[in-house]
Amino acid sequence: MNVQTIVDYAWLFVQVLGALAAFLLVVACVVRWPGGGLALSAAMPIIAWEFPQAPRLADVVGFSIYLDDVFVAILAVALIVNLVRLRVRLHSVHYALFALLFSLTASFIAAFGMYDLGAVVVEARGYFFVVIATLWGLSVVWTDDSANLSARRSVVLRFSLFIGTALMIAALYHGARYGLGAADTFVFGDDGLAIQTSRILTAGQALMLAVSGMALLSLAPNHWRRGAAVFAVACFVVVLASQQRTAALALAIGLIVIFLRTRARQRASALAMLLVVGVLGVVVYVTGVLGGFATQLSQSATSDGTYVGRVSSWRALIGAAFDKGPGVVVFGQPFGSGFGRLEGGTRWVEFAPHNWYVSVFLRGGVIASVALVWFLIAVLRRSLALHDATWVAGAWVAVIVFGWGYSLPWYVFPALALALNASMVSRPPPRRSIRRFRELQLVRRVPAVTASESGP
């Protein structure tokens, strides 16, 4: 071994040691300041249009390490630290996610020796990322005093404001450079290959922007609530302009949930704002300012060709799973087994189905599907109990709806799970406290009986 080889190995050791130290430092920061975890998740939706596949950082023992791999690994280590050091109290939401994680892990282990390990890892990443990101947000322990309550709520508020601003700027940039585009038009790279549809936002970006707008409606302080409402409406308009129909539908249903859970005065204000926006929309349409884009939006909203093709794909995949026997139905197929099927009855495709629930069933079977339903029910029950944070229920419903038409992007879940944390938002006092309060009020209302009034 010559001197140059020794120097090369020494330099490699220094690089690995420095990368490990930086990794652990970021983990410590995320554990100490949970807003750091949100900052990591914010980077991915901002660059999702330009980088459909996250940037590759390095190659280790034949595996490519991407930027989102590092971010989720940081959240995973921070999750372990939170569970061990902070002794997090586990609830049904945690147990459901652990059950889902166990089922997916079994499918991952079953793929060893059967399929190419690289293909197995690439396919499994998206599933595990969602579970890890959600568990991290649920593992953060907040104190219940009012000062910390206000500070913790501001973490999600600042995150929503930042990500909403960044995504609207990205949408404006894409619209100015490539036009508003459509689902069937593409942007091509220098090599002549299509890199992205020409819509101004990806589906995941549109969902993230919708969730940010819903959060701003609820979390903004009173002195700038009107401004936050206007900003949120701008977010919603951009979601509609992106022509991401699944995200727009998810937004509409989420807003309905929020509307039904708000107070009467807030409902009146929401209806007034909706009326103003509707009148402005009619004026813009009648004056022809939108030109042909109004017709394009209408066609995009009413076209069902893509959905019909996807439904036929889902039926084909589910039917094929049942044809393979009860073992596949109960436990699913290992990662890497592929998703080959006829889409629309004519075109052979092998990409993942645009349906999170079908994908989970195919890889984890009935066991994973039951765990996922258990998780969603627990999430809805817990979010509906947060009376002073109505946006949480609306945002989770929006994500659930979005999962019917796309795979779920992991970067949506840290903020949603953090907001779902029960100690982060104020809740009504328990029933015993209300009963005790009423008893005290009743005692105060009863006049004291004097000796002269009581008689001899």
C-alpha positions as CSV (number, residue, x, y, z in Angstrom):
1,M,0.0,0.0,0.0
2,N,1.6,3.2,-1.2
3,V,1.5,6.6,0.5
4,Q,-1.2,8.0,-1.9
5,T,-3.5,5.2,-1.1
6,I,-3.1,5.8,2.7
7,V,-3.8,9.5,2.2
8,D,-6.9,8.7,0.1
9,Y,-8.3,6.4,2.8
10,A,-7.5,8.9,5.5
11,W,-9.3,11.6,3.6
12,L,-12.3,9.3,3.1
13,F,-12.3,8.5,6.8
14,V,-12.3,12.3,7.6
15,Q,-15.2,12.8,5.2
16,V,-17.3,10.0,6.7
17,L,-16.5,11.2,10.2
18,G,-17.5,14.8,9.3
19,A,-20.7,13.7,7.6
20,L,-21.6,11.6,10.7
21,A,-20.9,14.5,13.0
22,A,-23.0,16.8,10.9
23,F,-25.8,14.3,10.8
24,L,-25.9,13.8,14.6
25,L,-25.7,17.6,15.1
26,V,-28.8,18.1,12.9
27,V,-30.6,15.3,14.8
28,A,-29.8,17.0,18.1
29,C,-31.2,20.3,16.7
30,V,-34.4,18.5,15.5
31,V,-34.8,16.9,18.9
32,R,-34.3,20.2,20.7
33,W,-36.2,22.4,18.2
34,P,-38.9,20.4,16.4
35,G,-39.3,23.3,14.0
36,G,-36.1,22.0,12.4
37,G,-37.9,18.9,11.3
38,L,-40.5,21.0,9.6
39,A,-37.7,22.9,7.9
40,L,-36.3,19.7,6.5
41,S,-39.7,18.7,5.1
42,A,-40.2,22.1,3.6
43,A,-37.2,21.7,1.3
44,M,-38.7,18.8,-0.7
45,P,-42.0,20.4,-1.9
46,I,-40.2,23.6,-3.0
47,I,-38.0,21.7,-5.4
48,A,-40.4,18.9,-6.4
49,W,-41.3,20.5,-9.8
50,E,-37.6,20.9,-10.9
51,F,-36.5,17.6,-9.2
52,P,-39.2,14.9,-9.5
53,Q,-36.5,12.6,-8.1
54,A,-34.7,14.2,-5.2
55,P,-31.0,15.1,-5.9
56,R,-28.5,12.3,-5.5
57,L,-25.9,13.0,-2.8
58,A,-23.6,9.9,-2.8
59,D,-23.3,6.2,-3.7
60,V,-22.7,3.8,-0.8
61,V,-22.0,0.1,-1.4
62,G,-23.9,0.2,-4.6
63,F,-26.9,2.2,-3.3
64,S,-27.7,5.8,-4.2
65,I,-28.3,8.2,-1.3
66,Y,-30.7,10.9,-2.1
67,L,-31.5,14.2,-0.3
68,D,-34.9,13.0,1.0
69,D,-33.2,9.8,2.3
70,V,-31.0,11.9,4.5
71,F,-33.9,14.1,5.7
72,V,-36.1,11.1,6.6
73,A,-33.1,9.3,8.3
74,I,-32.7,12.4,10.5
75,L,-36.4,12.3,11.5
76,A,-36.1,8.5,12.1
77,V,-33.2,8.9,14.6
78,A,-34.9,11.9,16.2
79,L,-38.0,9.7,16.5
80,I,-36.0,7.0,18.3
81,V,-34.5,9.6,20.7
82,N,-37.9,11.0,21.5
83,L,-39.4,7.5,22.2
84,V,-36.5,6.5,24.4
85,R,-35.5,9.7,26.2
86,L,-38.9,11.5,26.5
87,R,-40.9,8.4,27.2
88,V,-43.7,9.3,24.8
89,R,-47.2,8.1,25.9
90,L,-48.5,5.8,23.1
91,H,-52.0,6.1,21.8
92,S,-54.1,4.2,19.3
93,V,-52.6,6.3,16.5
94,H,-49.1,5.1,17.4
95,Y,-50.2,1.5,17.6
96,A,-51.9,1.6,14.2
97,L,-48.8,3.0,12.6
98,F,-46.6,0.4,14.3
99,A,-48.9,-2.3,13.0
100,L,-48.6,-0.8,9.5
101,L,-44.9,-0.5,9.8
102,F,-44.6,-4.1,10.9
103,S,-46.6,-5.3,7.9
104,L,-44.6,-3.3,5.4
105,T,-41.4,-4.5,7.0
106,A,-42.5,-8.1,6.6
107,S,-43.1,-7.4,2.9
108,F,-39.7,-5.8,2.6
109,I,-37.9,-8.8,4.2
110,A,-39.8,-11.2,2.1
111,A,-38.4,-9.6,-1.1
112,F,-34.8,-10.5,-0.1
113,G,-33.4,-13.1,-2.5
114,M,-36.5,-12.8,-4.8
115,Y,-36.0,-9.5,-6.6
116,D,-33.3,-7.0,-7.2
117,L,-32.5,-5.3,-3.9
118,G,-32.1,-1.9,-5.5
119,A,-35.5,-2.1,-7.0
120,V,-37.0,-3.3,-3.7
121,V,-35.4,-0.4,-1.8
122,V,-36.6,2.2,-4.4
123,E,-40.1,1.0,-4.2
124,A,-40.3,0.6,-0.4
125,R,-38.9,4.1,0.3
126,G,-42.2,5.9,-0.3
127,Y,-44.2,3.7,2.1
128,F,-41.7,3.8,4.9
129,F,-41.1,7.6,4.5
130,V,-44.8,8.3,5.2
131,V,-44.9,6.2,8.3
132,I,-41.6,7.6,9.7
133,A,-42.5,11.2,9.1
134,T,-45.9,10.8,10.8
135,L,-44.4,8.9,13.8
136,W,-41.8,11.7,14.2
137,G,-44.5,14.4,14.4
138,L,-46.5,12.3,16.9
139,S,-43.4,11.7,19.0
140,V,-42.7,15.3,19.8
141,V,-43.6,16.0,23.5
142,W,-45.0,19.5,24.2
143,T,-45.7,21.0,27.6
144,D,-49.3,22.0,28.3
145,D,-48.8,25.5,29.7
146,S,-50.3,28.4,27.8
147,A,-47.0,30.1,27.0
148,N,-45.6,26.9,25.3
149,L,-49.0,26.4,23.7
150,S,-48.7,29.7,21.9
151,A,-45.1,29.1,20.9
152,R,-45.8,25.6,19.5
153,R,-48.8,26.8,17.5
154,S,-46.6,29.5,16.0
155,V,-44.2,26.8,14.7
156,V,-46.8,25.4,12.4
157,L,-48.1,28.9,11.5
158,R,-44.6,30.1,10.4
159,F,-44.1,26.9,8.5
160,S,-47.4,27.3,6.7
161,L,-46.7,30.9,5.9
162,F,-43.2,30.1,4.5
163,I,-44.2,27.1,2.5
164,G,-47.3,28.9,1.1
165,T,-45.2,31.8,0.0
166,A,-42.5,29.7,-1.5
167,L,-45.0,27.5,-3.5
168,M,-46.9,30.5,-4.8
169,I,-43.7,32.1,-6.0
170,A,-42.7,28.8,-7.6
171,A,-46.2,28.6,-9.3
172,L,-45.8,32.2,-10.6
173,Y,-42.3,31.4,-12.0
174,H,-43.5,28.3,-13.7
175,G,-46.5,30.1,-15.2
176,A,-44.4,32.9,-16.4
177,R,-41.8,30.7,-18.0
178,Y,-43.8,27.7,-19.3
179,G,-47.4,29.0,-19.3
180,L,-50.3,27.5,-17.3
181,G,-50.1,24.3,-19.2
182,A,-52.3,21.3,-19.0
183,A,-52.2,17.7,-18.0
184,D,-51.4,16.5,-21.5
185,T,-48.6,19.0,-22.2
186,F,-45.0,18.6,-21.1
187,V,-41.8,20.4,-20.4
188,F,-38.8,18.8,-22.1
189,G,-35.2,18.9,-21.0
190,D,-32.1,19.5,-23.0
191,D,-31.9,15.8,-23.8
192,G,-35.4,15.9,-25.4
193,L,-37.0,13.8,-22.7
194,A,-40.1,15.0,-20.8
195,I,-39.2,16.1,-17.3
196,Q,-42.5,17.4,-16.0
197,T,-46.1,18.2,-17.1
198,S,-46.4,21.9,-17.9
199,R,-48.8,22.5,-15.0
200,I,-47.5,25.2,-12.6
201,L,-47.4,22.8,-9.6
202,T,-47.1,19.1,-9.1
203,A,-49.9,17.2,-7.3
204,G,-47.9,17.0,-4.1
205,Q,-47.1,20.7,-4.2
206,A,-50.7,21.6,-4.8
207,L,-51.7,19.5,-1.7
208,M,-49.1,21.1,0.4
209,L,-50.3,24.6,-0.6
210,A,-53.9,23.6,0.1
211,V,-52.9,22.4,3.6
212,S,-50.9,25.6,4.3
213,G,-53.9,27.7,3.4
214,M,-56.2,25.8,5.7
215,A,-53.7,26.2,8.5
216,L,-53.4,29.9,8.0
217,L,-57.2,30.3,8.3
218,S,-57.2,28.9,11.8
219,L,-53.8,29.7,13.3
220,A,-53.4,33.3,12.3
221,P,-53.6,35.7,15.3
222,N,-56.5,38.1,15.5
223,H,-54.6,41.3,14.5
224,W,-53.8,39.9,11.1
225,R,-56.5,37.3,10.6
226,R,-58.1,39.2,7.6
227,G,-54.7,39.4,5.9
228,A,-54.2,35.6,6.5
229,A,-57.6,34.9,5.1
230,V,-56.8,36.8,1.9
231,F,-53.4,35.0,1.7
232,A,-55.2,31.6,2.2
233,V,-57.7,32.4,-0.6
234,A,-54.7,33.3,-2.9
235,C,-53.3,29.8,-2.0
236,F,-56.6,28.2,-3.0
237,V,-56.8,30.1,-6.3
238,V,-53.3,28.9,-7.2
239,V,-54.3,25.3,-6.4
240,L,-57.2,25.7,-8.8
241,A,-55.0,27.2,-11.4
242,S,-52.6,24.3,-11.2
243,Q,-55.3,22.1,-12.7
244,Q,-54.4,19.3,-10.2
245,R,-58.0,18.0,-9.9
246,T,-57.3,15.5,-7.1
247,A,-55.7,18.3,-5.0
248,A,-58.6,20.7,-5.8
249,L,-61.2,18.1,-4.8
250,A,-59.3,17.4,-1.6
251,L,-59.2,21.1,-0.8
252,A,-62.9,21.5,-1.4
253,I,-63.8,18.6,0.9
254,G,-61.3,19.8,3.6
255,L,-62.8,23.3,3.5
256,I,-66.3,21.9,3.9
257,V,-65.2,20.0,7.0
258,I,-63.6,23.2,8.4
259,F,-66.8,25.2,7.6
260,L,-69.0,22.7,9.4
261,R,-66.9,22.8,12.5
262,T,-66.6,26.6,12.8
263,R,-68.8,28.9,14.9
264,A,-71.8,30.7,13.5
265,R,-70.0,34.0,13.3
266,Q,-67.1,32.5,11.5
267,R,-69.4,30.7,9.1
268,A,-71.1,34.0,8.2
269,S,-67.7,35.6,7.5
270,A,-66.7,32.6,5.4
271,L,-69.9,32.8,3.4
272,A,-69.4,36.6,2.9
273,M,-65.9,36.0,1.6
274,L,-67.1,33.2,-0.6
275,L,-69.7,35.5,-2.1
276,V,-67.1,38.2,-2.8
277,V,-64.7,35.7,-4.4
278,G,-67.6,34.3,-6.5
279,V,-68.6,37.7,-7.7
280,L,-65.1,38.5,-8.6
281,G,-64.8,35.2,-10.5
282,V,-67.9,35.9,-12.5
283,V,-66.7,39.4,-13.3
284,V,-63.3,38.1,-14.5
285,Y,-65.0,35.4,-16.6
286,V,-67.5,37.7,-18.2
287,T,-64.9,40.3,-19.1
288,G,-62.8,37.7,-20.8
289,V,-59.7,38.4,-18.8
290,L,-58.9,34.7,-18.5
291,G,-59.2,34.2,-22.3
292,G,-59.1,30.5,-23.2
293,F,-57.9,29.5,-19.8
294,A,-61.5,29.4,-18.4
295,T,-62.4,26.9,-21.1
296,Q,-59.3,24.9,-20.3
297,L,-60.2,24.8,-16.6
298,S,-63.7,23.6,-17.4
299,Q,-62.4,20.9,-19.7
300,S,-59.9,19.8,-17.2
301,A,-62.5,19.6,-14.5
302,T,-65.0,17.6,-16.5
303,S,-62.7,15.2,-18.3
304,D,-62.8,11.7,-16.8
305,G,-60.6,9.8,-19.2
306,T,-57.7,9.6,-16.8
307,Y,-59.8,8.5,-13.9
308,V,-61.6,5.8,-15.9
309,G,-58.2,4.4,-16.9
310,R,-56.9,4.4,-13.4
311,V,-60.0,2.7,-12.0
312,S,-59.6,-0.1,-14.6
313,S,-55.9,-0.4,-13.5
314,W,-56.9,-0.7,-9.8
315,R,-59.5,-3.4,-10.6
316,A,-57.0,-5.3,-12.6
317,L,-54.3,-5.2,-9.9
318,I,-56.8,-6.2,-7.1
319,G,-58.2,-8.9,-9.3
320,A,-54.7,-10.3,-10.0
321,A,-54.0,-10.3,-6.3
322,F,-57.1,-12.4,-5.5
323,D,-56.2,-14.7,-8.3
324,K,-52.9,-15.5,-6.7
325,G,-54.5,-17.0,-3.6
326,P,-55.4,-16.1,0.0
327,G,-51.8,-15.7,1.0
328,V,-51.3,-12.7,-1.3
329,V,-54.7,-11.3,-0.2
330,V,-53.8,-11.5,3.5
331,F,-50.1,-10.6,3.5
332,G,-49.6,-8.9,0.1
333,Q,-46.8,-9.3,-2.4
334,P,-43.2,-8.5,-1.6
335,F,-41.7,-5.2,-2.6
336,G,-40.2,-5.3,-6.1
337,S,-42.8,-7.6,-7.5
338,G,-44.0,-4.8,-9.8
339,F,-47.4,-3.4,-10.8
340,G,-47.7,-4.6,-14.4
341,R,-51.2,-4.4,-15.8
342,L,-53.3,-3.2,-18.7
343,E,-54.5,0.4,-18.2
344,G,-57.7,1.2,-20.0
345,G,-57.7,-2.4,-21.4
346,T,-55.2,-1.5,-24.1
347,R,-51.9,0.0,-22.7
348,W,-49.5,-2.1,-20.7
349,V,-47.9,-0.1,-17.8
350,E,-45.8,-1.0,-14.8
351,F,-45.7,2.2,-12.7
352,A,-47.3,2.3,-9.3
353,P,-51.1,2.8,-9.2
354,H,-52.2,6.3,-8.5
355,N,-54.0,5.2,-5.3
356,W,-52.3,4.9,-1.9
357,Y,-54.9,2.5,-0.5
358,V,-54.6,0.1,-3.4
359,S,-50.8,0.3,-3.2
360,V,-50.8,-0.5,0.5
361,F,-53.1,-3.5,-0.1
362,L,-50.9,-4.9,-2.8
363,R,-47.8,-4.8,-0.7
364,G,-49.2,-5.5,2.8
365,G,-52.4,-7.3,2.1
366,V,-55.5,-7.2,4.3
367,I,-53.3,-6.8,7.4
368,A,-51.7,-3.6,6.2
369,S,-55.1,-2.3,5.0
370,V,-56.7,-2.9,8.3
371,A,-53.8,-1.1,10.1
372,L,-54.2,1.8,7.7
373,V,-58.0,2.1,8.3
374,W,-57.3,1.8,12.0
375,F,-54.8,4.7,11.7
376,L,-57.2,6.9,9.7
377,I,-60.1,6.3,12.1
378,A,-57.8,7.2,15.1
379,V,-56.6,10.3,13.3
380,L,-60.1,11.5,12.5
381,R,-61.3,10.9,16.1
382,R,-58.4,12.8,17.5
383,S,-58.5,15.7,15.1
384,L,-62.2,16.1,15.5
385,A,-61.6,16.5,19.3
386,L,-59.4,19.6,18.7
387,H,-62.2,22.2,18.9
388,D,-59.8,25.2,18.7
389,A,-58.0,23.8,15.7
390,T,-60.6,23.0,13.2
391,W,-58.1,23.1,10.3
392,V,-56.4,19.9,11.5
393,A,-59.5,17.8,10.8
394,G,-60.0,19.5,7.4
395,A,-56.4,19.0,6.4
396,W,-56.4,15.4,7.4
397,V,-59.6,14.8,5.5
398,A,-58.0,16.5,2.5
399,V,-55.0,14.2,2.7
400,I,-57.2,11.1,2.9
401,V,-59.1,12.2,-0.2
402,F,-55.9,12.9,-2.0
403,G,-54.7,9.4,-1.3
404,W,-57.4,8.0,-3.5
405,G,-55.9,9.6,-6.7
406,Y,-52.2,9.6,-5.9
407,S,-49.5,8.2,-3.7
408,L,-49.1,10.3,-0.5
409,P,-46.0,12.6,-0.4
410,W,-44.2,12.1,2.9
411,Y,-43.4,15.8,3.3
412,V,-47.0,16.7,4.1
413,F,-47.1,14.5,7.3
414,P,-44.5,16.1,9.7
415,A,-46.6,19.3,10.0
416,L,-49.9,17.4,10.1
417,A,-48.7,15.0,12.7
418,L,-47.2,17.8,14.8
419,A,-50.5,19.7,14.7
420,L,-52.4,16.5,15.6
421,N,-50.4,16.3,18.8
422,A,-53.1,16.8,21.4
423,S,-51.0,19.0,23.8
424,M,-50.1,21.4,20.9
425,V,-53.6,22.9,20.6
426,S,-56.0,24.0,23.3
427,R,-58.8,21.7,24.2
428,P,-62.0,22.1,26.2
429,P,-61.6,21.1,29.9
430,P,-62.5,17.5,30.8
431,R,-66.1,16.7,31.8
432,R,-65.1,16.5,35.5
433,S,-63.7,20.1,35.5
434,I,-66.9,21.4,33.8
435,R,-69.1,19.7,36.4
436,R,-67.0,21.0,39.3
437,F,-67.1,24.5,37.8
438,R,-70.9,24.4,37.6
439,E,-71.1,23.1,41.2
440,L,-69.0,26.0,42.4
441,Q,-71.1,28.5,40.5
442,L,-74.3,27.0,42.0
443,V,-72.8,27.3,45.5
444,R,-72.0,31.0,44.9
445,R,-75.5,31.7,43.7
446,V,-77.2,30.3,46.9
447,P,-77.3,33.0,49.6
448,A,-75.8,32.2,52.9
449,V,-78.4,31.3,55.6
450,T,-78.1,33.3,58.8
451,A,-79.0,32.2,62.3
452,S,-82.0,34.6,62.4
453,E,-83.3,33.2,59.1
454,S,-83.0,29.6,60.3
455,G,-85.2,30.1,63.3
456,P,-84.8,29.0,66.9
